[in-house]
Amino acid sequence: MSFPVQLTNRQQQVLWATVRHYIATAEPVGSEALVKEYNLSVSSATIRNAMGVLEKVGLLYQPHTSAGRVPSDSGYRIYVDQLIPPSNQFMQQAEQLLSDRLSGEDWNLELMLRRAAQILATVTGYVALITMPQTYTTRLHHVQLVPVDLQRVMLICVTDSYETQSTLIDLPRSEGEAEPDAELLEQELQLLSNFLNSHLRGKAIAELPTIDWSELDRDFQRYGDFLKTILTELTRRSQAPAPTQILISGLSEVMRQPEFSEVQQVQTIVHLLEDEQDQLLPLIFEPSPFDQPGRRVTIRIGAENPLEPIRTCTLISSTYRKGDIPVGSVGMLGPTRMMYENAIALVEATADYLSDTLSQ
């Protein structure tokens, strides 16, 4: 998310200090507090002037007329995108913490993910969200096309766990084209089955949509669209099993934050986390349009969240992988008044640890 106003160095310093002070105190920030707490080397009047400019452009606001100022969602966005460096030292500490507490001989994936969520929640005081690995990490073992009649084919798919699924697919037919000979059709389908197995055996389901059939051997050119149909059906069928479970830890911790003092607000968040995880999953897995290109974590701040119950919260997430394939996500949900440097480092470190563990 790019911000149209170009801030001076002084305005950036004042915004940074205001955000830091508000995160630490949860109290509206006045110029006197910044003079006392931060070495800005300017007078209180100069700071007030800078805060006034930041308020005019929408980066700070006054909750009450006589109060100090509080960062807006846009203010936090500038802070995250432009004013904080990566917290390498904290990330190293987080990696060491995870290694110390999660390594052990009795390796169990779900137990490890639950422990990781507990560690994140305990260290930050926010809600930790870690998804169980997605089922589309399943790999194809064998594919077979069997003629049912002259218009339909049964697609049989066997996975690396030897689960078998089948579905009917209509054969493509050009207008005016004569019906194929049954024996010839069976021979062609066997050739296609061999072709599919040579290209797809051992591939994860997640890889299938990325396969390019544009440069097929001449003998298979006319089957290009049919092959795309088969891939679409394989992907749909293999992603159909039970929805991904989100492991949640830290609800009691985050409720101690002053932002969650209203019972009604807490109830709507708890309802979302416990009963509407299908709405939350896309936010944890999909990139945010507000993030900088190339960033390893996704950060949604306040109103950037499309779900009403968490529009006063920040959601930070990053995917973990098995090899090169994203299989799950690590997330953190807390108030917009969040210690962003630490939260980002912890989410990144946890995603890296889980990726390394699963890829060994």
RABELCOR-V644900 format. One line per field, one symbol per residue. ss: DSSP state (a for helix, b for strand, c for the rest). psi: psi as a letter, one per 20 degrees, with the letter a starting at -180 (. if undefined). A space follows every 50 residues. Layout:
BEGIN
ss->???
psi->???
END
This chain:
BEGIN
ss->ccccccccaaaaaaaaaaaaaaaaacccbcaaaaaaaccccccaaaaaaa aaaaaacccbbcccccccbbbcaaaaaaaaaaaccccaaaaaaaaaaaaa aaccccccaaaaaaaaaaaaaaaaccbbbbbcccaaacbbbbbbbbbccc cbbbbbbbbccccbbbbbbbcccccccccccaaaaaaaaaaaaaaaaaaa cccbaaaaaacccccccaaaaaaaaaaaaaaaaaaaaacccccccbbbbc aaaacccaaaccaaaaaaaaaaaaacaaaaaaaaaccccccccccccbbb baaacccaaaccbbbbbbbbbbccbbbbbbbbbbbccccaaaaaaaaaaa aaaaaaaaac
psi->oqphpoqrgghggggghggghhhhhkqqprhhhhgghpmikrrhgggggh hgghghjjhrrohqgiraqqprhhghgggghhiprpmhghgggggggggh hiqrhmppgggghghggggggghhjrppopqqqqijipqphqpppppgai iqqpoppprijkppqqqppppqpqpipqqqpgghghgghgghgggghhhh piqqhhigiipojhmqqhhjgijghghhgggggggghiihaqqpppppqj ghghiiqhikipgggghhgggghhilhhhhghhhhqqpiiqqpipiqpoo pdiipipghkijrpopqqqqqocjppiaqpqppaqhmqnggggggggggg ggghggghi.
END
